[in-house]
Amino acid sequence: MIQERKRGHALYALNRVLVVARFMSLKGHDPQMLAAVLDAAERLTWFLAAPQDETTRYRQWLQELSSRHSLCRIVLERFDSDVLPPSWLGTV
């Protein structure tokens, strides 16, 4: 589970991971790199569903993903942001 105050941010960051993966796929990026990004997305869903608080580990995975893949830098920013865009708030 993710702390309630960060749950929307966690979903927003996961959304960005998937958007980046789609971009990488459409632009013909290295399949191994794409697989690593999708593997991270899979792991992030486990943290969201865990019965215990995994907020810190969730952020660590985002930080690692951001440091390994420049296209993913935005995901950590999405998680760390203090606000969510109004259009996103209506969907969480």
N, C-alpha and C positions, 0 to 999 in steps of 0.2 A: 504494500500500500504506500501511497504517497501522502504526506501531510495535507490536510484539507486546504490550507492556504496556498499550497504549491500544486495542487492537483490540476487546475486549469493550465498552469504553465507547463506541467509535465506533458499533458496531452498536446499542447501547442508545439512543444519541442519535438515530440514523436511525429506529429503531423509534418513538421519541417524535415525530419529524417526521411520520411517516405517521399516527400516532394523532391528532395535532393536525389534519392535513389531513382525516381522516375526520370529526372533530368539526365542523370548519368547514363541510364539505359538508352534514352533517346539520342544522346550525343555520342554513343559508342565508346564510353569509357571502359577501361580495363575490367573485364568480368570478375576478376579476383577482388578488385577494389569495391565493385558494386556488391558482391557477395558479402564482404566485410561490413558494409553499411547496413545491408539487410539483416545480417546476423546481429548487429547491435540493436536494430529495431525489434527483433525477436526477443532479445534479452530485456529490453526496456519494458515490453509488455508483461514479462514475468514479474518485474519489480512493481508494476501497477497492480497486479493481481495478488501479490503476496499478502499474507495475513498480518505480517509484522511491518513496521515502518522501514521502508527502503529508500527514503528521500535522499539520504547522503550517498548511497551507492548509485542511485539513479543519476545524480549530478556527476559523480565520478565517471560513469560510463559516457555521459555526454561530453565531459571534459576530454576524455581520452579520444573519443571519436572526433572531436573538434581539432585536437592536436595532430591526429593522423591524416585527416583529409580536409584540405583547405575549404572545399565546398561545404563542409559541415560546420564551419565556425559559427554560423547563424544559429545552430540548435542550442548551444550553450547560452547565447544571448537571449533566446526566447525563454529559456528556463529561468535565467537570472533576472529577467526584467521585473520591475515592480508593477507593471500594468499589462493588461491584455488589451488588444484592440477591441473596440466596441462590437465589431461584427463577430469576433470570436466568442465574446462573452455570451452572446445569444445562443450559441450552439453547444456550450459546455453544460 
